Amino acid sequence: MAIALTHLDLFAYIGTFSGAQFVIPRTSNVSAGAVPPFDPKTSYGGVLSDADSFNSKVRLLWMGAGTAELDMSESLRVNVEKLRAANIKVTQYHSPGTAHEWQTWRWCLNKFAPLLFQS
């Protein structure tokens, strides 16, 4: 996400599988406030602050996580709500019963790949 969102001249299809959501897990030893909460207007250098511009450049923003990776799955749900409230087009997927593991990423890739490069 950090690379693709700062190079929209190179990436029009962006997918994240279990990651890049600015979340501090409840089980983390990282102090609260060390990572800023996700805000579409300011996160990633503000690239999401202008929905019309972003949506005209990005043909697919796809985000997935496994339902068994509780913090990441909840973060995905919350952050997608924030993106949609900011009028950013985004597709989300929750892989049923999988955690931060190969099965999650396999299902994410299976759902993401067919959407690439469609007109």
C-alpha positions in Angstrom: 0.0 0.0 0.0 2.7 2.4 0.9 4.5 1.9 -2.4 1.4 1.7 -4.7 -0.4 4.7 -3.1 2.6 6.9 -3.5 3.0 5.9 -7.2 -0.4 6.1 -8.7 1.2 6.8 -12.0 2.5 3.2 -12.0 -0.3 1.3 -10.2 -4.0 1.2 -11.1 -4.7 -2.1 -9.4 -3.9 -2.3 -5.7 -4.5 -5.2 -3.4 -3.6 -5.9 0.2 -3.9 -9.4 1.7 -3.9 -9.2 5.6 -1.9 -6.0 5.8 -1.3 -2.3 5.5 -4.1 -1.0 7.7 -2.5 1.1 10.4 -3.7 -1.1 13.2 -2.2 -1.7 16.6 -3.4 -5.2 17.7 -4.8 -5.6 21.2 -2.0 -8.1 21.9 0.8 -5.8 20.7 3.5 -4.4 23.0 3.6 -1.2 20.9 2.4 1.7 22.9 -0.9 3.3 21.9 -0.4 6.2 19.6 2.8 4.9 18.1 0.9 4.3 14.8 -1.6 6.9 13.8 -5.2 5.8 13.2 -6.1 5.4 9.6 -7.7 8.6 8.1 -8.4 8.7 4.4 -7.8 12.5 4.4 -4.2 12.3 5.8 -2.9 8.7 5.7 -0.6 7.7 2.9 0.3 11.3 2.3 -3.3 12.4 1.7 -3.6 10.5 -1.6 -7.1 9.4 -0.6 -8.3 12.9 0.3 -9.6 13.6 -3.2 -12.0 10.8 -4.0 -12.6 11.8 -7.6 -8.9 12.0 -8.4 -8.1 8.8 -6.7 -11.0 6.9 -8.2 -10.1 8.1 -11.7 -6.5 6.8 -11.3 -7.2 3.5 -9.4 -9.2 1.0 -11.2 -9.3 -1.5 -8.3 -8.5 -1.0 -4.6 -9.0 -4.4 -3.0 -8.5 -5.3 0.6 -8.8 -8.7 2.3 -8.2 -10.4 5.6 -9.1 -13.7 7.4 -11.9 -13.7 9.9 -9.8 -15.5 12.4 -7.2 -12.7 12.4 -9.5 -10.7 14.6 -7.7 -7.4 14.8 -6.9 -7.3 11.1 -10.4 -8.4 10.1 -12.0 -5.7 12.3 -9.5 -3.1 11.1 -10.4 -4.0 7.5 -14.1 -3.6 8.3 -13.6 -0.2 10.0 -11.2 1.2 7.4 -13.4 0.1 4.5 -16.2 2.0 6.1 -14.0 5.1 6.4 -13.0 4.8 2.7 -16.5 4.4 1.6 -17.6 7.4 3.7 -14.9 9.3 1.8 -16.4 8.1 -1.5 -13.3 5.9 -2.3 -14.2 2.9 -4.3 -13.0 -0.2 -2.5 -13.6 -3.9 -2.6 -13.3 -5.9 0.7 -13.1 -9.6 1.3 -13.1 -11.6 4.5 -11.7 -15.1 4.2 -14.0 -17.3 6.4 -12.2 -19.0 9.3 -8.6 -18.3 8.2 -5.9 -16.4 10.1 -2.7 -14.6 9.1 -1.6 -17.5 7.0 -1.2 -18.9 3.5 -4.9 -20.0 3.3 -6.0 -16.4 3.7 -3.7 -15.1 1.1 -4.6 -18.0 -1.2 -8.3 -17.1 -1.0 -7.5 -13.4 -1.3 -5.5 -14.0 -4.5 -8.2 -16.2 -5.8 -10.8 -13.4 -5.5 -8.4 -10.6 -6.5 -6.7 -12.0 -9.6 -9.8 -12.3 -11.8 -10.6 -8.6 -11.3 -7.3 -7.5 -12.7 -7.2 -5.6 -16.0 -10.9 -5.7 -16.7 -12.3 -2.9 -18.8 
